[in-house]
Structure formats: structure tokens, C-alpha cells
Amino acid sequence: MTARDTANDTDLHAFRAEVRAFVAAALPQAVRDKVRLGLEPGKAEVQAWQARLAQQGWLVPNWPTAWGGPGWSEEQRAVFHDELVLADAPESGGISIAMVGPILIRYGTPAQQQHFLPRIVNQEHWWCQGYSEPNAGSDLASLKTRAERRVNANGEEVYVVNGSKIWTSGAHHANWIFCLVRTDTGGRPQEGISCLLIDMQTPGVSVRPIRGIHGWSLFNQVFFDEVEVPVAHRVGEENAGWTIAKSLLEHERLNLARVAENRRRLAKVRQIGLQLHEAGVPLARRPWFQQRYRELEVRLEALAATVLRFRQQAQDGASLGPETGMLKLIGSTLIQDIENLAVDAIGPDSLACDRAAHVELPELAPGRSPYAPAASARRFVTRGYTIAGGSSEIQHEMLAKQVLGL
């Protein structure tokens, strides 16, 4: 190890300590407990937390300094993300900060950047992503939502949008949607897609929450009925949206290894193993539990090492290709297996009694795990992790063709 490497490690340790101290002081314990137990913080709680991050200058860690970013290295951003997750902080930014912001920074016009980016930072705009449709999920190129250029009654040139999007995360909280629409039906399907920024308060936009088997409404269907969108709200050239969509998905998949989240959830399972007993013996000492826990632990460390390798490549300026899909594959499967072990360990107590158990801190009977009320709901939520961001089947096919050359 060189002196420079040693200095970098020292700086990262100091930075990690700074982030850890800030979160410990700024994050309310009630919110921390909700996240730790697998409950859903309310929108107001998330907004308050994001406001604290903004005051610290840390809300948009992956943005350039010109737009409010802190100027961190790739390693610092990774440390920051890991520390927030491991400290049970709510997910901050999500689609607005991690997806829409970087797309506007890369592809947006100066006018779009000046209008939208500050409103993301001050939380005036909350975004959702309009990609999937009832008949266009993993095969995104087959989307049917149509946008036609017309001149409206005021003499303005607009796109008129008709169609619907489904599985739209957070649309019931959002007031803007980053939407893929079809602007040309000729040629290859990928060549006729454009990206529009749509105000969800526009007449003709409606949102229908989808209640999942777990009792939560995380997803929605969004309908567009003769919705007028200014041409100035198109990102990039007309019919060139596929390139933008792909760049966004590649960025998304790089973050879907969920290493820190897997660490937090595995720590939860360890606590469950120490809390609960089977035949008078702590679960953590039962062979069936030990075997499954150790297997998950080994898989997680192997994933963490692989992610570290990709991060180093990015830090060195190398481009990351379709091989990042394997991170998403491994991470999403691992998180499902961790939640399966949590439910199996808790047993019948994991059956939630009512919807309030998913959003309110529980009052528990003696001997019941505090993780029990949300355990089944959390397991059901993670079933979608091998679909969202590109299904496992599609990921396997992409890796086979584009990486292995099969």
C-alpha cells in the first residue's frame, strides 16, 4: 500500500465518522425505529429528513457542484450511501435525485436545468418514473402511450398524450412524472420514443393506487387522457428517448446490488435469531438457522467485493457496460432470501393483524419480536425486486448475449 493509498483511507475513515455523527444527531429516533422495523415513514417525515440533508449540503451527493452537489468522489458517495442505510435513515431523493436530476444534467436544456433542478433540491417537485405499461414492462420498447404534436386552442405547440403507465412507484405522492411516450410508429420500436416531463396537475392526468397483497400502496397506475404537454418539456430530441432511457436504466441497475440494504436486513435477521427461541434454545444456535444465516453472509460479502471492483473501475474513469446487470440479479435475489429467513424465524407471529401495523410503531406482547408486524409485508414487497429495474429473465438474457456472447 502506497502513502497515497494510506492517506485516502484515512480521509475516508474521517469522512465516514463525520457522516455517522451527523445522522446520529439529525435523524429522529422515531423515524429511525420505523425504518429499522421495516415500517413506512410518512411523506412529511421523509421531507423533514431531506430538508436536514439539504441544510448540510448533502441532499444531492451525485450531482455536480454547479447544481448543489458536494463534489465528492465515487468512494465518498458510496460511504455516504452505506452510512445512511446502515443508520436506518429513510431513502432520500429516490427517483427525483438519483434519476431525473442526473438525466436533466446530462441531456436537459439550460432552461430545463435552471427551472427543474432547484425545485428538486427544495422539494417543490417530487418525481415519479413513467416507464412500464400494462403490456410493456420488461419489453419497454413495445410501449403504447402516444404523444401527438398539435397546436392547442391558445395557439401553442404541444404534445397531446394518451395512454397509461403502471407499477409507477410513488405516483400518489409525486407532482411530476418523467415519462416515455411514443411519438413515431414507423421503423424500429426503439426509434420512435421520446421523453417528456409532465406536470401531474395537468387536466387529464389521474392516479389510481394499487393495493398490494402486503396491504401497502407502493405502486400506482397513471392515466393520460388528452393531456397537453409543452414541447419545451421534451428532454433530448424527438424520437431519441431510447438512448436516454437506457442510460437511466444502466445507472439504476448499478445501484440495485443493495449491498448496504442487504447488510441492514441481515443484521435484523441476526437480532431476530438472538431474540427468539426454539425448544428453549436461541434461534441463533439452532443448526438450521445458523446454516442459512452463514450462507447469506458469504453471498453478501462476495457481492460486496464485486461491487467494490465496479466502483473502482468507475473511479478510474472506465465505462461500465451490461455486466452490471449481474449486480442487480444477485442483490435482488439475496434480499428476498434474507426476508424469507426473517419470516421463517419469526413464524406465525409474522402475520400482520391490520394495516396500521405497517405504518405505526407497534405495542408488542411479551415474547413477540418487534420485527414481526411488518415481516410478511416486507417479504411480499421484495418479491418485486426481481422484476423492477429489469426482470431476472431479461437480465439473464442480456448477460448471455452481450457479455458471454451466447
Secondary structure as UniProt FT lines:
FT   HELIX           3..26
FT   HELIX           29..36
FT   TURN            37..38
FT   HELIX           43..56
FT   TURN            61..62
FT   HELIX           65..67
FT   HELIX           74..86
FT   TURN            87..88
FT   HELIX           95..100
FT   HELIX           101..107
FT   HELIX           110..121
FT   TURN            122..123
FT   STRAND          127..130
FT   TURN            134..135
FT   HELIX           140..142
FT   STRAND          146..151
FT   TURN            153..154
FT   STRAND          157..165
FT   TURN            169..173
FT   STRAND          176..182
FT   HELIX           189..192
FT   STRAND          193..199
FT   TURN            200..201
FT   TURN            203..204
FT   STRAND          205..210
FT   TURN            213..214
FT   STRAND          219..230
FT   HELIX           231..233
FT   STRAND          234..235
FT   TURN            238..239
FT   HELIX           241..254
FT   TURN            255..257
FT   HELIX           259..275
FT   STRAND          277..278
FT   TURN            279..280
FT   STRAND          281..282
FT   HELIX           283..285
FT   HELIX           287..315
FT   TURN            316..317
FT   HELIX           322..324
FT   HELIX           325..346
FT   HELIX           347..350
FT   HELIX           355..358
FT   TURN            366..367
FT   TURN            370..371
FT   HELIX           372..382
FT   HELIX           383..386
FT   TURN            387..389
FT   HELIX           392..398
FT   HELIX           399..403
//
